[in-house]
Amino acid sequence: MSSQIKYYPVDNGDQTVISIDEDNYTTNIMVDCNIRESSKGTSDPSQYDVKADLLSVLKKRKVNDIENVPYTDIFILTHGDEDHLLGFGKNFYQGDPKNYKKKNKDNEEILIDTLWFSPMVMGTATNDDEKCFNKEAKRRIQLHRDKSADK
């Protein structure tokens, strides 16, 4: 695979995957999230199935004896507006990766190694996906404060 930037057609929103191929290793960086439930499995040309595409392009690894778990190396949230975070709660695993189970894999929940975000995201959440993101961000901030080796 060669390095590439993929912009997803998600109308008035944003979702991008940057894949950097170097020394036979690919690093995936996701910027924002706009995964509509109505687009999953659809043949409607006006709705792009972002989730299906992500599952095909993201790397997979073994987690807790579960094979082929999809993950991204980095997830960047530019801001918490719904059109930049839609579907986060249902499509990304939140919590300690040691607790990732087969049911999470069956639900096709994507693991995030590193989470980058602006401090402005940590204000008052305006939608359910932003609440999920804030909870996960706060969990990771606490791990950092505790100088924990966990993710």
C-alpha positions, -999 to +999 in steps of 0.1 A: +000+000+000+012+035-007+005+065+015-028+082+009-054+106+022-090+095+019-118+121+023-152+104+029-183+118+011-204+126+042-222+158+031-218+187+055-194+170+079-160+155+079-142+122+081-107+115+068-083+087+070-046+094+064-026+063+058+012+067+059+032+038+045+068+037+056+093+008+059+065-018+053+044-004+081+012+016+077+001+042+103-036+051+101-047+085+113-084+092+115-096+128+116-132+133+128-160+108+125-193+109+106-208+074+105-246+075+098-266+045+109-287+049+077-256+045+055-247+010+069-252-017+043-271+007+020-271+006-018-284+042-019-257+061-039-265+093-019-253+076+013-217+063+015-212+033+039-183+048+059-182+020+084-178-008+058-150+011+042-132+017+075-134-020+083-118-027+050-090-002+052-080-002+089-054-026+102-064-056+124-047-071+153-052-097+181-066-082+213-073-103+244-071-135+223-096-121+198-083-121+162-087-094+136-098-065+158-100-033+137-080-003+151-066+030+142-032+043+154-045+078+160-080+094+162-080+132+160-112+152+169-111+187+155-143+197+175-174+181+189-201+193+165-223+164+155-212+164+119-176+157+131-184+131+157-215+114+145-215+077+153-186+077+177-205+061+205-217+031+185-186+025+163-156+030+185-146+011+217-145+032+248-128+020+279-098-001+290-086-022+260-080-050+285-118-053+287-124-055+249-145-087+245-158-108+216-191-089+218-172-057+210-156-074+180-190-088+169-203-052+171-174-041+149-162-016+175-129+000+164-101+004+189-082+037+191-046+037+202-040+074+206-066+101+210-059+137+201-083+165+207-086+202+214-093+213+250-124+230+237-140+196+233-140+191+270-167+217+276-204+210+278-214+182+254-241+191+229-249+155+217-246+119+229-215+111+208-197+141+223-207+128+258-191+094+249-160+111+235-156+133+266-159+103+289-132+085+270-110+115+268-113+121+306-105+084+312-073+088+292-064+121+308-066+105+342-044+076+331-018+103+320-021+121+354-017+087+372+014+080+350-002+047+340+012+026+313-023+016+303-042+031+274 
